[in-house]
Amino acid sequence: MSTAEQVRAFRGMTRAGTRSVLIYRGDLITGAVTLVIQVVLAIAVWRIVYSGRGPVDGVDARTAVAYAAIAACLQSVLLPWQFSSLPMRIRNGQIATDLTRPLGLIWQVFGQNLGVLLGRLPLGAFGLAAAAVLGALTLPPGWAAGLLSLVATVGGVLVAMLCNLIVSMVTFWTFEVGGPLIVYRFGSAFLSGSLIPLWFMPGWLRASVEWLPFQAQVYTPVSIYLGQTRGGQALALVGVQLVWVVLLTGLLELVWRRARYRVVVQGG
Amino acid sequence: MAEQTWLRQYVILERAALRAQLQYRVNFWTTLMGGVAYQGTQLLFLGVLLGKFGLIGGWGFSEVAFVFAMRLASHALYVVPFGALMFTDEMVRDGEFDRVLLRPVNPFLQLVTRRFQLMALGDALLGFGALAIFGWQAPVDWTPAKIGYLILAVVGGGLVETGIQTFFCGLSFVATSTFSLRIFADSSITQFSGYPLTMFGRATFYAFCTLFPMAFISFLPATVLLGRTSDVPLPTWLTTLSPLAGPVVLALGYSFFTKMMPRYTSPGS
């Protein structure tokens, strides 16, 4: 298969992923409503804890509220509940057909996950729109910060997708993957800083969170966007994302190489 | 089949479901941890937030943590016996519900025993553990009457959640995919029912008492135990009766479920 053909196949997988999200319109609408309600409540919670208070740890109410709103939207796009069909395919034996396809399995799954992510983008936009209506959004301090936060968002998406993929791979060993996925989902919800920004974490907790890849998914782009992390520090955070992308790609390759020999095709 | 009581049927089916889940050892332990992680991060969040800000809506950590613990214990009482309701959607969509209708056992009973939710054990572990610890630390002078009220409140809260989920099951016969709605119910209850709900304003609070009756799960009975009924814009006698909402919500949810079931249409040929 030539590179052009592979790209076409990859794009096909992506389209299929997007379609799998968009086809359940009712689900998508309730998803959007859900996100809006959650954003509204999260904004309310942060406004209430601040209620008239000045900056806490150098963060004022506006910034904290904007962080909560944006982080909730980003998280809901990055970490859907059903982010990959890989575990299901392994369990019901469909993996056999997938492995015979001319496009490598990793690329198939990656394409499909990317499609799901794209399909969920309108959802995040809905959440952001609600936050804007409530006056909870702020603009980045300058063009440079805005651009860098865009780069950091792409970096965050890559880190999140790689993590999602590695966790899905566990199915090759355990068949049932519900458990690891749940630990991962909730662990990362907290560790990515989407529930509470790293600024407010006690020192020991923050220090440990900074050593993990999850903060690169949500905390890095949002804190750069809000101008809480600036200049050299912001560039360093994006650098950390890059390091994680390289490390996680290596890890994925390693896991996949071993997983290949673990493939058991279930069913007749 | 007729001579078996439904309780006996439940025990038989649920035991089989549990056995099926226990086959996957690694999954068993990680799912258990998943339950703890899911709820634990929420507690961690409240701890970090209140550690920094002290009060939320006038409530301190010991009070908020007590509401959280009551909520989680109630949640465990829903999710351990009835958690499989979560899969109704899938069964309706794949047409597996056909099989349910063919068997000589109550469909609702078959749905709840469809699959044992291992994560529930993690919820139960953390819920009852947290209730013991934060109940101890809460500013409540415990008397046998108050402990009795606490038990009623926790059971009532579990029934409210079961009622809400049963309602969604009824909805899945006509809406096919109610997954987002269900996740919404679950995550709203997890994320927000620990707060003093009156802080969101009167209109939202009344919505939490009627449209989406989350206030009955732990907040209202907790105000009775914490001596904070004056925070609630409802008559005290009504707030005190809040554990009774459990059976009421469940009855409503179940009657909706039975009303919607005949509208099931089998997908495919």
Interface residues (C-beta under 8 A of the other chain):
Chain A: Y24 G26 D27 L28 T30 G31 V33 T34 I37 Q38 L41 A44 V45 I48 V49 Y50 R53 V56 D57 W81 Q82 W173 T174 F175 E176 V177 G178 G179 P180 L181 I182 V183 R185 F186 G187 A189 F190 L195 I196 F200 M201 P202 L205
Chain B: Y24 V26 N27 F28 W29 T30 T31 L32 M33 G34 G35 A37 Y38 G40 T41 L44 F45 V48 L49 G51 K52 F53 I56 G57 L118 M119 A175 T176 S177 T178 F179 S180 L181 I183 F184 S187 S188 Q191 F192 Y195 M199 F200 G201
